[in-house]
Amino acid sequence: MNPTENSRRIPFSAMFNFRDVGGYPGHDARAVRWGRLYRSDSPHRIDGTDREAFAALGIRTVIDLRRPTEVERDGRVPDLDGLAYRHIHPEHADWALSRHEPDSSLARYLADRYADLAETGTAGLAEAVGLIADSANAPVLVHCVAGKDRTGIVCALTLSVLGVDDEQIAEDYALSTEASQRFSAWLAEAMPEAEALPAPFLGSPAEAMALFLAELRERHGSIEDYLRHTGVTDAQLAALRDHLLEPPAPR
């Protein structure tokens, strides 16, 4: 049975934002391949039946975008047979230094944070996209803590290179809002003493990603040119399209 939009989100008991980015239409009416690139919140809680379900996906490479302090605090994905783990931290400022004011636009706040990361985290973003471009690493899982911000940037850049339009990229990003609500509910039950999560952690308004992509193009000309600026090569851009898009339809 072929995957569908209904199977995009893959349920786990202790991961709340795990999904496949396949299925979106890209260049030359070629769809993004299912089962090649996944995105999620942190998989350090994988255990029991989740471990079996995760192993069944056949993921070869996990790209962990968290800060070193976050990895140290929470741990990492379990060390499973055949799984390569890559920790890549795109350098970026602590968001606590630029707090979101409740009466201001959350989309504008998030887009500004993403723009900052795109300027300071070029080396990490280039490394992550380069790993995704290598078909030998697939299937790949990209994750951070919540699976929406750093993960959202890497997946948005990748999908854009594949020819997915901004509206659909933003809609994919916005799916994290529901996932964050599920995580928040789980956290309240598992750790009732924990403080409520702030709006920037829970929200993923589609407008934030649309603003980020549009403004990145204004500064760099195109997403591809931005990625070249970070160090991604033309060969890697071509490789992304070669293995993450369905083959062209026969003439």
Phi, psi and omega in degrees: 000130180284144176298154178226177176303328181292340181254014181299312179278127180255115187282136171229160182281335184229020166230141192238355185224036183268120180207161179268136179264013179287170171095341182285140179290135181236210183303141173055035179061022177267127182279152173294134184290139173285153172073018180245327182222122179244157176226149182197170165284181187297130181269018184291344181271003181301129178197165173056231182294331176300323181297317179294317181295321178295314180298326182294339179286344177072024182297132181262328188225131173247124176255113183259114185264009184285162173294152176305324180293329178288322176296315180297322181291316190254340187090183186232177177303144179303151181277090183263153179303132175078006183257122176265132182249127179234119177264118181230120180250104174292119184300133177200156182291153174294124182298338179298341179281345179225074185292149176278127176276129187306330183268008179253167184293122176292322179299316179295318179300311182294316180301322178293320178295320180293321178297319177299314180297322180297334179272324184265340186255027186302317183297315180293319179295319179297319180294317180296312180296323177297321177295318179295327182292337182275112184299337180293341180272347186281151357290147182244140169248127174251133180211161169226225179275301181266344179078023182235328187267284178299317176297319180298322179295310182299316181291322179296315178299317180296312181296324179297317177299328180283353177095009176288136184284159186301323182299317180287325175298316180294323178293322177296315177302318184293342177299340181291340180298312178297319180297319179296326177293321177296318179296317180299319178294319178296317182296319180297327179280318183285324182224074185299341180279349183290147178290151176298143182286142180287160183305317180297336178281327186268330189266142175221065180295133182306327181301328181298313180289324178297317177298314182301312182294317181297317183285332175294321177294321179300324183277329189239355178096314178199165176295321178298318179294324175298315181294324173299320177301324181283340182120359176289135184269162175300324179297321178291321177298318178294321180295323176304312182291324183297317187254348179259354174252145176300150178300152177301148178293142179297142180276000000 
